[in-house]
C-alpha cells in the first residue's frame, strides 16, 4: 500500500522506541505547522466501546480485558501481550488493519488541509509493515537507561517491568538502521529542537527546477 500525496505535500513517518521521546518530536513538528496523524490515538478509536475492534479483542482474549463500563482495560490487555509474543501477534493481526484503514482516511484529510508537512506518528511503523509507505522515515532514539528511567517515572514501573516493555518492541538500534533520519532525544530539549529545525528546513525548502537543456 502507498500513501499518495498532493504536489507540495511532504509525508513522513515518525517512529522510535518506547519512551524515546517520539511525542516530543511530534509536538515540535506540530508547533512548526505540521499536521499530525497519531496512530496511538487511532488505536484507541478502533477499540472504543461498541466497536467491532473491541468485540474482536474480547473474542480473542476474553472479557477480562474490559472494565466495568465495557471499555477496554489497556493495562489488563498489556499484561497479557507484553510477555507473550504469540498473544501480541494476535493483537496486531486484529488492530493493525483497522488502524491502517482509519489512518488512510485521516491522512487524506491532513493532506487536504494544506499543511506543508504531514506526519504519521506510529510507534509500530516498522512492525506493522507500513514504513515504506511513509518516506522519509524518522526514528527517535535515546539510550536504554534513559528509556528505562522515563518508563519508571511515567508509568510507575519497576526496572524489570520497564525492561520488559522495552524488550517487547523492535530494538531501537534496528529501527535506526532502517531510518532515513535519526533524531537523538537522549540529551537536552534544545539539542532535539535543533535537529527538528534542521530537518524542517530540509523538508520545506522550495524545490528549484532543473535548468532546461539548450
N, C-alpha and C positions, 0 to 999 in steps of 0.2 A: 504494500500500500504506500502511496506517496501523498504528501500533503501539498497541493498546488497553492501557489501564492500569486497575488496580482503583481504586475510590474511595480518596482519601487518598494515592495514589502520584503523585509528580511525576516525569515523564520528560523529561530534557533531552538535547539533542545538544551535544557538545563537540568543537570543531574549531579549526583555526588553521593558520598557515603552518609550514613545516618549520623546526625549531629555534626556534620562538617560545616554547616552554615549555608546551605543552599537557599534557605528562605531569606537570609541576609542579602545574598546576591540578587535574588529575585526582587526584593524590596528596593534595592539600589537601582536596578534597571527600571522598575515601575516609576520611581521618582524622576527618572530622566524622560519618561514618556512612553515606555514600552507597555504593550498590552499583554497581560499575563493570563495564561490558561493553566490553572493549578490542578494537576492530576489528583492530588490528595483530596481536594475539595470535591472533585468529580467522583472519586472513590467513595466518599461519604454519601453523595447524592444517589448513586446507583444502588445503594443498600439501605435507603431510607425506609422507615416503616411503611408497610403496604406494598413495597416494590417487588417486582419479580426477582431482582437480585437478592434481596433478603430472604425471600422464600426459598431460593435455590441454596443459599448458605445453610439455612435451617435444615433443609432436606439432607445436606451433605454432612453437617456437623452436629445436628441435634438441637433441641430447644434451649439447651443450656447456654447458648451463645447470645441469647436475648435477655433483656432486663424485664422488670415487672411491667413496664408500659409497652412492651413489644418491640422496642428499639434494639438495635444491635449493641451488645456489650462488647466493645472493641478490646477491652482488657482480657475478657474471657476467651475471645477468639484468638487474640495474640498469644495467650498462654498455650493454646492448642497447637498453633502453627509454627511458632518460633523455634521450637526444639524438635520439630518433626518435618523433615524435608518433603515427605510424601503428602502430608496434610497441607503444607504450604503450596505445593504444586497444584493440589486440588482447588485450593482457594484461588490461585491465579488463573486456573482454567475457567473458573466461573466469572471472576471480576474483570480480567483483562479485556475480553471482547466488549463488555458493557462500557468500560471506561474508554476504549478506543472509539466506539461509535459516538459516545457523547462528546468526546474531545474533538472529533472531526467537526461536529456541529458548532462547538464553541470557537474553534479556530477559524472557521469560515466567517463567523460573526466578528471576530477580532480583526481579521484582515480587512473586512469591510469598513472598519472604524476609521481607517486612515492612519493608524499608528505607524511610525517609522520602523518599529521592531515588534514582532510578535514572539513571545517566549512560551514554549511548552515546558512547564516546570514539573518534572516527574522523577521521583526517587528511583523508580524501577524502569527507567527508559531502556537500558540495555537488556535487562532481564525479560522485558515484555516483547523484545524483538522489534521494537519500533524506532531504534536510534537512526537508522539510515533514512528515515522519512524526515528527519529534522537535522539538517546540516547547515551550518556548523553545529557541533555538539560541544557544550561547555561542561566540564566536570569541576566541581568544587571539592577541594581536598583539605584535610587537616591531619596532623599526626594522631595516631591511635590513642595516645594518652589524653589528648585534648578531647577526642570523641568520647572517651570513657568518662572523663570528668564532667563534660556537658550533659551526658545522658544521666549520670548520677544526680546532678543538681536539678535537671529539668524534670525528670520522671520519678525521682525518689528511689532509684535503683541502687542495689549494692554493686560492687565491682564485678562479681560473677555474672549477675543478671545483665549488666551493661555490656560485658564482653559477649554474652550470648546473643544479644541484639545485633552487635557489630558483626559477629560471625555468621549471622543468618543471611547477610547480604553478600553480593559480589564484592571482593576486596577492592578498596579504593584504588590501589595501585593498578589493578586490572582495568578499572574504568578509565583511569587517567591515561593508560596506554592506548586506549581506543578513542580518546578525545581529540577534537580539533584544537581546543584551547583548554588550559588548566588554570584555575584560579586558586591560589593558595590562601585559605582563610584560617591559617593557624597562627597568624601574627595579629597586628593591630587592625582596627577597623579602617584606619587611614590607608594602610597597606592594601587592604581589599578594595577600597574605593578607588585607589589609583589604578588597579588592574581593570576594574569595571570601566573606568573613564577611558582608558586606552582602547579597550575593545569596542566601546560605544562609538568612539571616533572612527575606528576602522570600519565598523558595520554601516554607519550612516553617512560616510563620506560620499559625496556625489560622484557618480561614475563619469570619467572623461572619455568621450567617444574616441575610438582609434582613428588616426589620421587617414584620410582617403588616399588611395593609391593614385599617382599621376596617370 
